[in-house]
Amino acid sequence: MHEVSIVAQLMRDIERIALENNLAEVSKVKVMLGKMRQIIPESFEFAFSTLKANTIAHRAVLELSYEEIEILCEDCGFSEMVTDSCFFCSQCQSPRIKIFKGRDIVLMSLEGELNGD
């Protein structure tokens, strides 16, 4: 379950960003998951709900969005979104493709209360 290690790093990032921005508490965390990462949303949400305890984000709500997989053909230059695991160019049938979207995990934003508010 690689979701736990990913969320553990996410929590370290949340703590650091909250400290840098003088947040007393984080109330919402928005994360974008690339579909190539094969993250199981329920496992990610469970890891988040477990690991947020005793952190600045202990009451935070997690909002997930997803980045589709997009490929670029290295032979004909055609780019397209793919929805299955068949990675070849639909225009020229070449298997020489580059995946350029859908691999990332991005902490999109945090919402929270400033210290002193």
Summary of the structure (lengths in Angstrom):
residues: 117
radius of gyration: 17.9
end to end distance: 38.4
largest distance: 60.2
contacts: 329
relative contact order: 0.27
helix: 27%
strand: 37%
